[in-house]
Amino acid sequence: MTTTFNDLGVAPDLASRLASRGIDEPFPIQVAMLPPALAGRDVCGKAPTGSGKTLAFGIPLVTRISQARPRRPRGLVLAPTRELAGQIEKELTPLAAVRSRSVAAFYGGVGFGHQLNALRRGVDIVVATPGRLADLVDRGDIRLDEVDIVVIDEADRMADMGFLPEVRRLLDQVRPDRQTLLFSATLDGDVDVLVKRYQHDPVRSEVRATEEAVDLTEHAFWAAPRELRTELTVRAIDHFGSAIVFCRTKRGADRLTKQLGAHGVTAAPFHGDRTQQQREKALAAFMKGRVQALVATDVAARGIHVDEVGVVVHHDLPADHKDYVHRSGRTGRAGAAGAVVALVPPDQASEAKKLQRKLGMVPGTSTPPPPVLADGQPVVRAPVRNDVVPGPAVKGPHHNPSNDQRRRKPVPRPGPPRRGPGGGGGTRRTGTRSA
């Protein structure tokens, strides 16, 4: 028997608004977390990105908070990145409107003027990055002593980015009898300290990605001489039509963006040196299909939530397996098919094998197909290494061979010439039920 939002205790007016948006059946994390959260319990949820976390905490927020006074919000959501804060605001606003509650996002990269005006009018639910919220608190523009419900989203990413000291300082200013909802992909280490210090007897739940969702994403590690990485990136983008390409540095992202443009691939950089307006413009162009690739640093690994990204390309290998998971999660969202390609220079082959072992993959590096010119002839500049044993695309953890026939596209093989700028990559849409 299918569980409904009404079965979980969601009020009819909120359930009706969800239904009007085509959201009728709750995700597993919502089934587990909504009843205790609506009852006022602290909850601690372990769930992957795209599992429906935003509604799991958004519905209790909208249901339980009262109207705020100027500069004194009643609900607080802490998020690690500007983009995630904006996504949460967008997701909660129509739901909050049902109860005449207001939602506003507060993050850096933009001026204080608009944000200060909103606080003076009164904001019921504040969604903020730790840095900007701390600035507002230090300036005396906001007080947290009337916050009834706190949400800490992507707590593990907060820890990775070094935000936990600031998060703790902010939580210490919230009323001690608040309700605290925490969501994270991992609950060990510093995140566990956060749970023990700021939650009271939390209801815990863990939701894993389904086997089907994992199986629908192909992972390939290509042996890639450094001088061929750009051309191999072009091949991956050509085959799948849209891509998020990750570089380790901001300068490297800018350089690769120009190189892709020289190969006829429309691309936009996305990193911390770009203004918020530039980042929003680049993301909008990507979602509408005007840009084939976003070239990003790890600042985007948790902040971008876009459906139907064809491929994630690790142009530079990630620093560790956690960053690999965060980056790769931008494709194959909500059970859709996806592909991940990691480019492995000869001097990083050992590093790639260690990464694969930590990810539960069988170590191995495939020899990629050679890039092609407009006339279909292979590029002959620098040969791909032949001393690496060729192999198939590396499957992710829990691979089930019986699912292989359901995959959308295999790892790229030599094919027809590449399209010009603007080719491939249809319109993409933002996910409406993702965290």
Helices and strands as residue ranges (DSSP letters): H 12-20, H 28-38, E 43-46, H 53-64, E 75-78, H 82-98, E 103-106, H 113-121, E 125-128, H 130-139, E 149-152, H 155-160, H 164-171, E 179-184, H 189-198, E 203-206, H 211-215, E 217-223, G 226-228, H 229-240, E 243-246, H 250-262, E 267-270, H 276-287, E 293-296, G 298-300, E 311-314, H 321-328, G 333-335, E 338-344, G 346-348, H 349-358, E 394-395, G 401-406
